[in-house]
Amino acid sequence: MKKIALILIFILSTYAHAELNINPNKIMSKDTGETVLMRICKDKKVERVIELLQKGADPDAQDKKGNTALIIAVKNNRLENVKALLEAGARWDIVNYDKKTAYDIAKEIGNKEIIKLLEDYGAW
């Protein structure tokens, strides 16, 4: 039993290490154009968002619908991810193919915390 537990720990740590070494600008889906950062921004994993940004992930890259990681984080109500992206210099004024910015989407959703945060970074 102890041997199995050690093997599982080894496998999991190897997998986690591989995840950390992924190209931060890698396209995860050719169909959608979604990057690693965009995919992570859907979840409550702000530490992974920060890590990818520190490794050079482009916060302003756009998928095939023109969405950025910031727009995706706003759409998913991920306040901490929005904050991390803005702190890394993500632009709130990029327009997607629906002609909406992250700020427009935040106002539509009605998340007052995200709206305020975007306004603190110059959104109007």
N, C-alpha and C positions, 0 to 999 in steps of 0.2 A: 504494500500500500504506500509506504514511504517513497519507494522507487517511482511509482506512478505519479505521485505528487511532484517529485523533483523533475520528472520528464515534462509534466504539464507546465510547471513554472518556466522551464527552459524554453519550451515552445512559445508560450505567451510572451516572454521577454524578447525572444527573437522576432516575433511578429511586431511587437511594439517598437522595437529598434528599427525594423524595416519601415514602419509608418513614419518615423521621425526623419528618415533619410530620403523621403520622397521629394521629387522636384516640386517646389511650391507653386509653380505656374503650369503644372501638368494639366492637360485637358482630360477630364475624367470621362466625358461622354462626347463622342464625335457628333451625335445627333443633336445635343443641346448646346454644346460648346462650354459646358460647365467645368470650371477649374476646381482644384482641390479646395482652395479657399472658399469658393462659393458653396461647395457642398458642406463644409464644416460650419459655415455661417448659418445654416439652417438649424443647427443644434445648439444646446447650451454648453458649448465647449470653448469658452473664451480663452482659456489657456492655450488651446490648439490654434485659435485664430492669431493670438499674439505670437506664438512660435513660428507660424507660417509667414507672418509679416516680417518678423526678424530675419527669416531666412530668404527674404527677397520676394515674397509673393506680391504681385501687382494688385493693389486694392481697386484699381480702376479698370481692370480688364472686363470686357463685356462678353456675355454669352450670345447665342444666336438670336435672342430676343432683345438684346441691348441692355440686359440687366447686369449690374455690377454686384460685387459681394455686399456692398452697403445696401443696395436696393433689396437684395435677398434677405439680409438680416432684418431690415425694416419690415418686409412682408411677413416675416416669421416672428415678429415682436421680440427680437433678441437684443434688448437694451445694452447689455454688456458687450456684445459683439459690435453693435453700432458704435459704442464709445471707443472700443479698441481700434476700429477702422478709422474713425475720425481722428483719433490721436496719432495714427500712422500717416495721416495726410490724405485719406480718401476724399474724393470730391463728391459733395452732396448734389451738385448741379448737373451731373451727367443725365441726359435724357435717354430713356429706353425707347423701343420701337412703338410703344403705346403713347409716346410723347409725355412721359411722366418722370419726374425726378424722385429721389428717395424722399424728399420733403413732401411732394405731392401725395405720395403713397401713404406716408405717415399721417397726413391730414385726413385722407380718405378712411384709414383704419381708425383714427381717433385716439391713438396712443399718445397721451399728453406728455409723458416722460420723454419719449423719443422725439416728439415735435420740439419740446423745449431744448433738448440736447442739440438737435440740428440747428435750431435758432442760435444757440450759444456758439456754434461754429459758422455762423454767418448766413444760414438759410433764411429766405424771405419769401 
